[in-house]
Amino acid sequence: MIASKKGKEMLLTLSPIYEQSIIMQSLYEAIGSEFDNLELLNKEIELQLFPQSATWGLEFWENRVGLSTNIDEDIEARRRKVIAKLQSKYIMTPKRMAMILQSYTGANIKINENISPYTFGVELTSTQGFPKDLEDLYKRVNVIKPSHLAVSYKLVSLLKSKTYFAQTAIMSEEITVYPYTSKEVKASVKAKFALAHNMSSETLTVYPR
């Protein structure tokens, strides 16, 4: 029985009498396996043509754009650096800078111009937090920004969590029974329920060392 996909396809082009031949089945199994491996290799090579999907070919992209290769670094981080490097070849505008830094960090980027004389601001907003070391980001900004401008950073980390409030009502009833039979007992109770609504925010300012 032929297991090769391509071998089965080729065998179907022959006369049905060959399907019963062990020799022909072995022959087309061997040939078909080679074509199967070739098809997988073609798909693997296609992935290396783009930095967004490159694996072992990412090293060639890094060499092309002048980046050092660190195989111990997360592959997604390496891909973002290559993409950012490719994008930085065009005329730099606030919109393009935001796009480059977003590709580089994965955070939402807002560029604030003229926050002070010859200074612009980079505001990074993330719900996933930030890496401990942002030195690579600072270096990338220094490369792509106009040389006469200074830069100020603002990191905004949005934390999504649920806050629960609980309340309880305590009531008691006291009945005094005198020596007679009561046919109906009525109770009048005043209950007070507290509602709580809380809003809070926290601002952290982090300065690079």
Residue frames as a rotation matrix with the C-alpha (Angstrom) as fourth column:
MET 1
0.580 0.815 0.000 0.00
0.815 -0.580 0.000 0.00
0.000 0.000 -1.000 0.00
ILE 2
-0.308 -0.693 0.652 1.40
0.674 -0.643 -0.365 3.38
0.672 0.327 0.664 -1.02
ALA 3
0.157 0.299 -0.941 1.57
0.919 -0.392 0.029 5.99
-0.361 -0.870 -0.337 1.74
SER 4
-0.773 -0.550 -0.316 3.02
0.393 -0.806 0.444 8.81
-0.499 0.219 0.839 -0.37
LYS 5
0.194 0.869 -0.456 0.48
0.079 -0.477 -0.875 11.37
-0.978 0.134 -0.161 -1.55
LYS 6
0.062 -0.249 -0.966 2.35
-0.891 -0.451 0.059 12.10
-0.451 0.857 -0.250 -4.78
GLY 7
-0.898 -0.426 0.115 3.00
-0.350 0.846 0.402 8.37
-0.268 0.321 -0.908 -5.30
LYS 8
-0.330 0.870 0.366 -0.74
0.475 0.488 -0.732 7.67
-0.816 -0.068 -0.574 -5.21
GLU 9
0.421 0.497 -0.759 -1.40
-0.331 -0.694 -0.639 10.47
-0.845 0.520 -0.128 -7.70
MET 10
-0.326 -0.622 -0.712 1.22
-0.912 0.008 0.410 9.15
-0.249 0.783 -0.570 -10.14
LEU 11
-0.898 -0.015 0.440 0.00
0.004 0.999 0.042 5.55
-0.440 0.040 -0.897 -9.85
LEU 12
0.043 0.999 0.024 -3.52
0.197 0.015 -0.980 6.66
-0.979 0.047 -0.196 -10.82
THR 13
0.230 -0.014 -0.973 -2.18
-0.812 -0.554 -0.184 7.77
-0.536 0.833 -0.139 -14.22
LEU 14
-0.787 -0.575 -0.223 -1.17
-0.609 0.667 0.429 4.18
-0.098 0.473 -0.875 -15.06
SER 15
-0.192 0.682 -0.706 -3.19
-0.437 0.585 0.683 1.20
0.879 0.440 0.186 -16.13
PRO 16
0.486 0.489 0.724 -5.11
-0.849 0.067 0.524 -0.39
0.208 -0.870 0.448 -13.18
ILE 17
0.823 -0.180 -0.540 -3.15
0.120 0.982 -0.144 -3.61
0.556 0.054 0.829 -13.67
TYR 18
-0.172 -0.980 0.099 -0.06
0.147 -0.125 -0.981 -1.94
0.974 -0.154 0.165 -12.15
GLU 19
0.122 0.284 0.951 -1.89
-0.828 -0.498 0.255 -1.21
0.547 -0.819 0.175 -8.89
GLN 20
0.956 0.268 0.116 -1.56
-0.290 0.823 0.489 -4.90
0.036 -0.501 0.864 -8.02
SER 21
0.491 -0.845 -0.212 2.18
0.355 0.416 -0.837 -4.96
0.796 0.336 0.504 -8.68
ILE 22
0.788 -0.275 -0.551 4.34
0.545 -0.106 0.832 -4.88
-0.287 -0.956 0.066 -5.54
ILE 23
-0.244 -0.946 0.212 7.30
0.940 -0.177 0.292 -3.69
-0.238 0.271 0.933 -7.59
MET 24
-0.263 0.207 0.942 5.39
0.543 -0.775 0.322 -0.75
0.797 0.597 0.092 -9.08
GLN 25
0.813 0.581 -0.028 3.98
0.320 -0.406 0.856 0.18
0.486 -0.705 -0.516 -5.67
SER 26
0.457 -0.735 -0.500 7.48
0.737 -0.002 0.676 0.20
-0.498 -0.678 0.541 -4.15
LEU 27
-0.431 -0.649 0.627 8.82
0.896 -0.392 0.209 2.22
0.110 0.652 0.750 -7.08
TYR 28
-0.049 0.486 0.872 6.16
0.337 -0.814 0.473 4.92
0.940 0.318 -0.124 -6.91
GLU 29
0.854 0.232 -0.465 6.34
0.503 -0.148 0.851 5.00
0.128 -0.961 -0.243 -3.10
ALA 30
0.010 -0.949 -0.316 10.04
0.869 -0.148 0.472 5.91
-0.495 -0.279 0.823 -3.37
ILE 31
-0.614 -0.217 0.759 9.52
0.671 -0.651 0.356 8.46
0.417 0.728 0.545 -6.14
GLY 32
0.331 0.861 0.386 6.44
0.420 -0.501 0.756 9.94
0.845 -0.088 -0.528 -4.47
SER 33
0.624 -0.159 -0.765 8.24
0.760 -0.102 0.641 10.37
-0.180 -0.982 0.057 -1.14
GLU 34
-0.506 -0.862 0.013 10.88
0.824 -0.480 0.301 12.49
-0.253 0.163 0.954 -2.84
PHE 35
-0.476 0.414 0.776 8.22
0.387 -0.694 0.608 14.73
0.790 0.589 0.170 -4.36
ASP 36
0.635 0.703 -0.320 6.43
0.574 -0.152 0.805 14.97
0.517 -0.695 -0.500 -0.99
ASN 37
0.214 -0.654 -0.725 9.65
0.854 -0.235 0.463 16.13
-0.473 -0.719 0.509 0.67
LEU 38
-0.722 -0.477 0.501 10.25
0.680 -0.625 0.384 18.59
0.130 0.618 0.775 -2.16
GLU 39
0.057 0.844 0.534 6.78
0.436 -0.502 0.747 20.10
0.898 0.190 -0.396 -1.67
LEU 40
0.752 0.170 -0.637 7.40
0.659 -0.160 0.735 20.54
0.023 -0.972 -0.232 2.06
LEU 41
-0.236 -0.932 -0.274 10.77
0.860 -0.332 0.389 22.13
-0.453 -0.144 0.880 1.33
ASN 42
-0.538 0.102 0.837 9.19
0.588 -0.665 0.460 24.59
0.604 0.740 0.298 -1.12
LYS 43
0.569 0.812 0.131 6.65
0.408 -0.416 0.813 25.67
0.714 -0.409 -0.568 1.50
GLU 44
0.533 -0.453 -0.715 9.43
0.775 -0.078 0.627 26.05
-0.340 -0.888 0.310 4.08
ILE 45
-0.565 -0.786 0.252 11.46
0.816 -0.485 0.316 28.23
-0.126 0.384 0.915 1.73
GLU 46
-0.097 0.625 0.775 8.44
0.523 -0.631 0.574 30.42
0.847 0.461 -0.266 0.98
LEU 47
0.786 0.401 -0.471 8.19
0.594 -0.277 0.755 31.23
0.172 -0.873 -0.455 4.70
GLN 48
0.044 -0.875 -0.483 11.75
0.834 -0.234 0.500 32.58
-0.550 -0.424 0.719 4.67
LEU 49
-0.352 -0.165 0.921 10.93
0.826 -0.519 0.222 35.15
0.441 0.839 0.319 1.98
PHE 50
0.295 0.529 0.796 9.17
-0.015 -0.830 0.557 37.40
0.955 -0.176 -0.237 4.51
PRO 51
-0.723 -0.649 0.237 10.51
-0.220 -0.108 -0.969 38.54
0.654 -0.753 -0.065 7.92
GLN 52
-0.088 0.783 0.615 7.03
-0.980 -0.178 0.087 38.12
0.177 -0.595 0.784 9.44
SER 53
0.866 0.495 0.070 7.24
-0.500 0.861 0.095 34.32
-0.013 -0.117 0.993 8.95
ALA 54
0.258 -0.847 -0.466 10.96
-0.450 0.321 -0.833 33.58
0.855 0.424 -0.298 8.61
THR 55
0.996 -0.031 0.087 12.50
-0.060 0.512 0.857 31.00
-0.071 -0.858 0.508 10.97
TRP 56
0.360 -0.924 0.126 15.97
0.687 0.354 0.635 29.74
-0.631 -0.142 0.762 10.07
GLY 57
0.015 -0.332 0.943 16.10
0.916 -0.373 -0.146 32.39
0.400 0.867 0.298 7.32
LEU 58
0.925 0.371 -0.081 15.69
0.368 -0.821 0.436 35.22
0.095 -0.433 -0.896 9.83
GLU 59
0.291 -0.906 -0.306 19.46
0.504 -0.127 0.854 35.34
-0.813 -0.403 0.420 10.21
PHE 60
-0.423 -0.422 0.802 19.80
0.905 -0.161 0.394 36.37
-0.037 0.892 0.450 6.56
TRP 61
0.497 0.662 0.561 17.27
0.608 -0.727 0.318 39.19
0.619 0.183 -0.764 7.08
GLU 62
0.859 -0.220 -0.463 19.22
0.323 -0.470 0.822 40.40
-0.398 -0.855 -0.333 10.13
ASN 63
-0.169 -0.978 0.124 22.45
0.697 -0.030 0.716 40.43
-0.697 0.207 0.687 8.15
ARG 64
-0.151 0.180 0.972 20.74
0.925 -0.320 0.203 42.32
0.348 0.930 -0.118 5.33
VAL 65
0.671 0.505 0.542 19.54
0.306 -0.856 0.417 45.18
0.675 -0.114 -0.729 7.55
GLY 66
-0.154 -0.888 0.434 22.68
-0.173 -0.408 -0.896 45.28
0.973 -0.213 -0.090 9.70
LEU 67
0.547 0.381 0.746 21.40
-0.797 -0.035 0.602 43.65
0.255 -0.924 0.285 12.90
SER 68
-0.650 -0.754 0.092 23.38
-0.732 0.589 -0.343 41.24
0.205 -0.291 -0.935 15.04
THR 69
0.141 0.685 -0.715 21.95
-0.373 0.706 0.602 37.73
0.917 0.182 0.355 15.41
ASN 70
-0.686 -0.225 0.692 21.08
-0.728 0.215 -0.651 36.41
-0.002 -0.950 -0.311 18.85
ILE 71
-0.469 0.503 -0.726 19.55
-0.193 0.744 0.640 32.94
0.862 0.440 -0.251 18.54
ASP 72
-0.756 0.182 -0.628 18.66
0.638 0.419 -0.647 32.97
0.146 -0.890 -0.433 22.27
GLU 73
-0.850 0.467 -0.242 16.34
-0.359 -0.851 -0.383 35.96
-0.385 -0.238 0.892 21.79
ASP 74
-0.082 0.921 0.380 12.62
0.216 0.389 -0.896 35.42
-0.973 0.008 -0.231 21.25
ILE 75
-0.623 -0.225 0.749 11.98
0.733 0.166 0.660 34.95
-0.273 0.960 0.061 17.52
GLU 76
0.438 0.840 0.321 9.02
0.889 -0.458 -0.016 37.37
0.133 0.293 -0.947 17.53
ALA 77
0.658 -0.287 -0.696 11.24
0.165 -0.847 0.506 40.10
-0.735 -0.448 -0.510 19.02
ARG 78
-0.464 -0.875 0.139 13.85
0.285 0.001 0.959 39.44
-0.839 0.484 0.248 16.33
ARG 79
-0.266 0.452 0.851 11.22
0.963 0.090 0.254 39.68
0.038 0.887 -0.460 13.61
ARG 80
0.765 0.601 -0.232 9.95
0.622 -0.783 0.024 43.01
-0.167 -0.163 -0.972 14.98
LYS 81
0.202 -0.772 -0.602 13.47
0.078 -0.600 0.796 44.44
-0.976 -0.208 -0.061 14.93
VAL 82
-0.675 -0.442 0.591 13.95
0.571 0.195 0.798 43.47
-0.468 0.875 0.121 11.28
ILE 83
0.120 0.822 0.557 10.57
0.974 -0.205 0.093 44.95
0.190 0.531 -0.826 10.29
ALA 84
0.769 0.139 -0.624 11.31
0.389 -0.877 0.284 48.16
-0.508 -0.461 -0.728 12.19
LYS 85
-0.233 -0.944 -0.234 14.68
0.174 -0.278 0.945 48.42
-0.957 0.180 0.229 10.47
LEU 86
-0.580 0.081 0.810 13.10
0.809 0.172 0.562 48.02
-0.094 0.982 -0.166 7.04
GLN 87
0.467 0.869 0.163 10.44
0.874 -0.482 0.064 50.62
0.134 0.112 -0.985 7.77
SER 88
0.507 -0.306 -0.806 12.98
0.378 -0.762 0.527 53.18
-0.775 -0.571 -0.271 8.99
LYS 89
-0.482 -0.735 0.477 14.42
0.750 -0.064 0.658 53.62
-0.453 0.675 0.582 5.49
TYR 90
0.046 0.597 0.801 11.63
0.854 -0.439 0.278 56.02
0.518 0.672 -0.530 4.51
ILE 91
-0.498 -0.158 0.853 11.12
-0.087 -0.969 -0.230 59.70
0.863 -0.188 0.469 5.39
MET 92
-0.684 0.153 -0.714 10.40
0.699 0.420 -0.579 59.88
0.211 -0.894 -0.395 9.11
THR 93
-0.320 0.684 0.656 7.08
-0.370 -0.728 0.578 61.35
0.872 -0.058 0.485 10.23
PRO 94
-0.530 0.166 0.832 5.32
-0.837 0.053 -0.544 61.02
-0.134 -0.985 0.111 13.60
LYS 95
0.576 0.817 0.024 2.90
-0.791 0.565 -0.234 58.51
-0.205 0.116 0.972 12.07
ARG 96
0.536 -0.442 -0.719 5.69
-0.284 0.707 -0.647 56.40
0.795 0.551 0.254 10.61
MET 97
-0.572 -0.755 0.320 7.70
-0.547 0.061 -0.835 56.56
0.611 -0.653 -0.448 13.83
ALA 98
-0.118 0.620 0.775 4.65
-0.928 0.208 -0.307 55.36
-0.352 -0.756 0.551 15.78
MET 99
0.810 0.435 -0.394 4.21
-0.569 0.744 -0.349 52.49
0.141 0.507 0.850 13.31
ILE 100
0.075 -0.878 -0.473 7.87
-0.312 0.429 -0.848 51.48
0.947 0.211 -0.241 13.62
LEU 101
-0.702 -0.379 0.602 7.86
-0.654 0.009 -0.757 51.55
0.282 -0.925 -0.254 17.41
GLN 102
0.268 0.859 0.437 4.57
-0.906 0.379 -0.189 49.65
-0.328 -0.345 0.880 17.54
SER 103
0.733 -0.093 -0.674 6.10
-0.347 0.801 -0.488 46.93
0.585 0.592 0.555 15.36
TYR 104
-0.256 -0.966 -0.046 9.13
-0.331 0.132 -0.934 46.96
0.908 -0.224 -0.354 17.65
THR 105
-0.869 -0.123 0.480 7.34
-0.486 0.024 -0.874 46.71
0.096 -0.992 -0.081 20.99
GLY 106
-0.636 0.715 -0.290 3.79
0.565 0.688 0.455 45.52
0.525 0.125 -0.842 20.30
ALA 107
-0.428 0.459 -0.779 2.43
0.678 -0.408 -0.612 48.45
-0.598 -0.790 -0.136 22.38
ASN 108
0.574 0.629 0.523 0.13
0.809 -0.536 -0.243 51.27
0.127 0.563 -0.817 21.24
ILE 109
-0.457 -0.856 -0.242 2.29
0.848 -0.501 0.170 54.28
-0.267 -0.128 0.955 20.40
LYS 110
0.770 0.607 0.195 1.37
0.637 -0.750 -0.180 57.95
0.037 0.263 -0.964 20.41
ILE 111
-0.381 -0.909 0.168 3.84
0.908 -0.402 -0.115 60.62
0.172 0.109 0.979 19.32
ASN 112
0.717 0.562 -0.412 3.30
0.649 -0.754 0.100 64.01
-0.254 -0.339 -0.906 20.98
GLU 113
0.031 -0.719 0.695 5.07
0.825 -0.375 -0.424 66.80
0.565 0.586 0.581 19.16
ASN 114
-0.334 -0.297 0.894 6.52
0.041 -0.953 -0.301 69.96
0.942 -0.064 0.330 20.70
ILE 115
0.557 0.508 -0.657 5.90
0.663 0.204 0.721 69.07
0.500 -0.837 -0.223 24.35
SER 116
0.601 -0.441 -0.666 8.75
0.220 -0.710 0.669 71.51
-0.768 -0.549 -0.330 25.03
PRO 117
0.610 -0.360 -0.706 11.24
-0.732 -0.596 -0.329 73.33
-0.303 0.717 -0.627 22.79
TYR 118
-0.077 -0.659 -0.749 12.96
-0.893 0.379 -0.242 70.88
0.443 0.650 -0.617 20.42
THR 119
-0.889 -0.162 0.428 11.45
-0.377 0.791 -0.483 67.91
-0.260 -0.590 -0.764 22.26
PHE 120
-0.088 0.884 -0.458 8.81
-0.758 0.239 0.607 65.37
0.646 0.401 0.649 21.34
GLY 121
-0.293 0.076 0.953 7.20
-0.850 0.436 -0.296 62.71
-0.438 -0.897 -0.063 23.49
VAL 122
-0.526 0.146 -0.838 6.72
-0.406 0.823 0.398 58.98
0.747 0.550 -0.374 22.96
GLU 123
-0.214 0.561 0.800 3.76
-0.940 0.104 -0.324 57.57
-0.265 -0.821 0.505 24.86
LEU 124
-0.714 -0.078 -0.696 3.58
-0.331 0.913 0.238 53.78
0.616 0.401 -0.678 25.06
THR 125
-0.081 0.771 0.632 0.34
-0.982 0.047 -0.184 52.17
-0.172 -0.635 0.753 26.23
SER 126
-0.557 -0.165 -0.814 0.17
-0.399 0.913 0.089 48.43
0.728 0.374 -0.574 26.90
THR 127
0.508 0.739 0.443 -2.12
-0.818 0.251 0.518 45.97
0.272 -0.626 0.731 28.66
GLN 128
0.818 -0.261 -0.512 0.64
0.222 0.965 -0.137 43.34
0.530 -0.001 0.848 28.75
GLY 129
0.749 -0.602 -0.276 3.25
0.165 -0.234 0.958 45.33
-0.642 -0.763 -0.076 30.65
PHE 130
0.777 -0.571 -0.266 6.71
-0.554 -0.418 -0.720 46.24
0.299 0.707 -0.641 29.40
PRO 131
0.551 -0.663 -0.507 10.00
0.550 0.745 -0.377 44.36
0.628 -0.072 0.775 29.36
LYS 132
0.678 -0.321 -0.661 12.41
0.602 -0.274 0.750 45.20
-0.422 -0.906 0.007 32.13
ASP 133
-0.354 -0.881 -0.313 15.04
0.363 -0.438 0.822 46.46
-0.862 0.177 0.475 29.72
LEU 134
0.754 0.636 0.161 13.96
0.442 -0.310 -0.842 48.99
-0.486 0.706 -0.515 27.08
GLU 135
-0.014 -0.869 -0.495 17.50
-0.069 -0.493 0.867 49.86
-0.997 0.047 -0.053 26.03
ASP 136
-0.638 -0.192 0.746 16.95
0.655 0.373 0.657 48.45
-0.405 0.908 -0.112 22.53
LEU 137
0.403 0.860 0.313 13.89
0.915 -0.368 -0.167 50.68
-0.029 0.354 -0.935 22.12
TYR 138
0.667 -0.193 -0.719 15.81
0.106 -0.932 0.348 53.79
-0.737 -0.308 -0.601 23.18
LYS 139
-0.446 -0.894 0.036 18.58
0.103 -0.011 0.995 52.97
-0.889 0.447 0.097 20.71
ARG 140
-0.362 0.385 0.849 16.06
0.922 0.284 0.264 52.49
-0.140 0.878 -0.457 17.88
VAL 141
0.732 0.659 -0.174 14.44
0.642 -0.752 -0.149 55.87
-0.229 -0.003 -0.973 18.61
ASN 142
0.315 -0.700 -0.641 17.83
-0.076 -0.692 0.718 57.59
-0.946 -0.177 -0.271 18.61
VAL 143
-0.637 -0.560 0.529 18.54
0.431 0.310 0.847 56.11
-0.639 0.768 0.044 15.18
ILE 144
-0.318 0.598 0.735 15.28
0.938 0.083 0.338 57.10
0.141 0.797 -0.587 13.49
LYS 145
0.610 0.595 -0.524 14.52
0.686 -0.727 -0.028 60.45
-0.397 -0.343 -0.851 15.15
PRO 146
0.687 -0.381 0.619 15.81
0.191 -0.728 -0.659 63.80
0.702 0.571 -0.427 13.81
SER 147
-0.050 -0.850 -0.525 19.19
0.813 0.271 -0.515 64.39
0.580 -0.453 0.678 15.43
HIS 148
-0.729 -0.271 0.629 18.36
-0.006 -0.916 -0.401 67.92
0.685 -0.296 0.666 16.66
LEU 149
0.199 0.899 0.391 15.34
-0.614 -0.196 0.765 66.76
0.764 -0.392 0.512 18.70
ALA 150
-0.863 -0.337 0.377 15.28
-0.500 0.455 -0.737 65.38
0.077 -0.825 -0.561 22.24
VAL 151
-0.188 0.803 -0.565 12.76
-0.182 0.537 0.824 62.75
0.965 0.258 0.045 23.29
SER 152
-0.623 0.120 0.773 10.74
-0.780 -0.015 -0.626 62.13
-0.064 -0.993 0.103 26.44
TYR 153
-0.689 0.321 -0.650 9.11
-0.003 0.895 0.446 58.79
0.725 0.309 -0.616 27.24
LYS 154
-0.369 0.647 0.667 5.83
-0.919 -0.149 -0.365 58.04
-0.137 -0.748 0.649 28.98
LEU 155
-0.852 0.049 -0.522 4.88
-0.084 0.970 0.228 54.44
0.518 0.238 -0.822 29.73
VAL 156
-0.236 0.864 0.444 1.23
-0.971 -0.197 -0.133 53.69
-0.028 -0.463 0.886 30.48
SER 157
-0.932 -0.061 -0.357 0.41
-0.075 0.997 0.025 50.19
0.354 0.050 -0.934 31.70
LEU 158
-0.139 0.966 0.217 -3.31
-0.910 -0.211 0.357 49.40
0.391 -0.148 0.909 31.82
LEU 159
-0.983 -0.167 0.075 -4.21
-0.183 0.854 -0.487 46.72
0.017 -0.492 -0.870 34.34
LYS 160
-0.169 0.960 -0.223 -7.50
-0.649 0.061 0.758 44.91
0.742 0.273 0.613 33.87
SER 161
-0.934 -0.085 -0.347 -8.88
0.193 0.696 -0.692 43.46
0.300 -0.713 -0.634 37.09
LYS 162
0.020 0.999 0.032 -12.26
0.200 -0.036 0.979 42.96
0.980 -0.013 -0.201 38.76
THR 163
-0.912 -0.215 0.348 -13.18
-0.263 -0.344 -0.902 44.57
0.314 -0.914 0.257 42.07
TYR 164
-0.214 0.851 -0.479 -15.88
0.463 0.520 0.718 42.99
0.860 -0.068 -0.505 44.19
PHE 165
-0.718 0.119 0.685 -17.96
-0.591 -0.623 -0.512 44.71
0.366 -0.773 0.518 46.88
ALA 166
-0.491 0.557 -0.670 -20.04
0.527 0.802 0.280 42.75
0.693 -0.216 -0.687 49.37
GLN 167
-0.563 0.380 0.734 -22.81
-0.690 -0.704 -0.165 43.88
0.454 -0.600 0.659 51.68
THR 168
-0.685 0.355 -0.636 -24.84
0.508 0.859 -0.069 42.16
0.522 -0.370 -0.769 54.36
ALA 169
-0.159 0.723 0.672 -28.10
-0.563 -0.626 0.540 42.95
0.811 -0.292 0.506 56.16
ILE 170
-0.870 -0.123 -0.477 -28.56
0.315 0.607 -0.730 42.03
0.379 -0.785 -0.490 59.82
MET 171
-0.211 0.876 0.434 -32.13
-0.625 -0.463 0.628 41.97
0.751 -0.139 0.645 61.14
SER 172
-0.953 -0.018 -0.302 -33.65
0.208 0.686 -0.697 40.64
0.220 -0.727 -0.650 64.33
GLU 173
-0.142 0.967 0.213 -37.14
-0.352 -0.251 0.902 40.23
0.925 0.053 0.376 65.68
GLU 174
-0.989 -0.147 -0.014 -38.34
-0.029 0.286 -0.958 40.04
0.145 -0.947 -0.287 69.27
ILE 175
-0.143 0.986 -0.084 -41.79
-0.223 0.051 0.974 38.71
0.964 0.158 0.212 70.16
THR 176
-0.918 -0.049 0.393 -43.23
-0.395 0.065 -0.916 38.86
0.020 -0.997 -0.080 73.69
VAL 177
-0.388 0.791 -0.473 -46.01
0.060 0.534 0.843 36.36
0.920 0.299 -0.254 74.30
TYR 178
-0.617 0.304 0.726 -48.47
-0.783 -0.333 -0.526 37.15
0.082 -0.892 0.444 77.07
PRO 179
-0.867 0.265 0.422 -50.85
0.066 0.900 -0.431 34.60
-0.494 -0.346 -0.798 78.54
TYR 180
0.290 0.952 -0.100 -53.29
-0.315 -0.004 -0.949 34.74
-0.904 0.307 0.298 75.69
THR 181
-0.051 -0.243 0.969 -53.44
0.720 0.664 0.204 33.23
-0.692 0.708 0.141 72.23
SER 182
-0.247 -0.118 -0.962 -52.36
-0.414 -0.884 0.215 35.51
-0.876 0.452 0.169 69.44
LYS 183
0.525 0.539 0.658 -54.14
0.369 0.553 -0.747 34.91
-0.767 0.635 0.091 66.16
GLU 184
0.746 -0.269 0.609 -52.02
0.555 -0.255 -0.792 37.27
0.368 0.929 -0.041 64.04
VAL 185
0.346 -0.729 -0.590 -48.53
0.489 -0.397 0.777 38.70
-0.801 -0.558 0.219 64.48
LYS 186
0.874 -0.081 0.479 -47.34
0.392 -0.464 -0.794 41.58
0.287 0.882 -0.374 62.31
ALA 187
0.172 -0.887 -0.429 -43.77
0.751 -0.164 0.640 42.84
-0.638 -0.432 0.637 62.11
SER 188
0.992 0.055 0.114 -42.66
0.113 -0.791 -0.601 46.24
0.057 0.609 -0.791 60.83
VAL 189
0.317 -0.948 0.005 -39.02
0.732 0.248 0.635 46.29
-0.604 -0.198 0.772 59.80
LYS 190
0.904 -0.176 -0.388 -36.93
-0.346 -0.835 -0.428 49.19
-0.249 0.522 -0.816 58.50
ALA 191
0.488 -0.749 0.448 -34.04
0.697 0.643 0.317 47.94
-0.525 0.158 0.836 56.37
LYS 192
0.705 -0.383 -0.597 -31.18
-0.528 -0.846 -0.081 50.04
-0.473 0.372 -0.799 55.07
PHE 193
0.654 -0.504 0.564 -28.97
0.676 0.724 -0.137 48.75
-0.339 0.471 0.814 52.25
ALA 194
0.319 -0.651 -0.689 -25.67
-0.268 -0.759 0.593 50.39
-0.909 -0.004 -0.416 51.46
LEU 195
0.883 -0.112 0.455 -24.42
0.466 0.319 -0.825 50.73
-0.052 0.941 0.334 47.92
ALA 196
0.258 -0.879 -0.401 -20.80
0.087 -0.392 0.916 51.38
-0.962 -0.271 -0.024 47.11
HIS 197
0.907 -0.084 0.413 -19.29
0.412 -0.037 -0.911 52.84
0.092 0.996 0.001 43.99
ASN 198
0.468 -0.830 -0.303 -15.57
0.103 -0.289 0.952 53.21
-0.878 -0.477 -0.050 43.85
MET 199
0.899 -0.311 0.308 -13.32
0.307 -0.054 -0.950 54.67
0.312 0.949 0.047 41.18
SER 200
0.605 -0.770 -0.203 -9.59
-0.061 -0.299 0.952 54.96
-0.794 -0.564 -0.228 41.46
SER 201
0.904 -0.417 0.096 -6.60
0.145 0.086 -0.986 55.52
0.403 0.905 0.138 39.24
GLU 202
0.591 -0.791 -0.162 -2.88
0.269 0.004 0.963 55.44
-0.761 -0.612 0.215 39.61
THR 203
0.937 -0.348 -0.034 -0.22
-0.184 -0.408 -0.894 57.26
0.297 0.844 -0.447 37.63
LEU 204
0.571 -0.819 0.059 3.33
0.459 0.377 0.805 55.96
-0.681 -0.432 0.591 37.54
THR 205
0.881 -0.395 -0.261 6.14
-0.466 -0.623 -0.629 58.01
0.086 0.675 -0.732 36.02
VAL 206
0.672 -0.675 0.304 9.19
0.488 0.713 0.504 55.97
-0.557 -0.191 0.808 35.06
TYR 207
0.720 -0.521 -0.458 12.40
-0.653 -0.733 -0.192 57.72
-0.235 0.437 -0.868 34.08
PRO 208
0.832 -0.475 -0.287 15.10
0.217 0.754 -0.620 55.83
0.511 0.453 0.730 32.15
ARG 209
0.687 -0.637 -0.349 18.34
0.451 -0.003 0.893 55.36
-0.570 -0.770 0.286 33.99
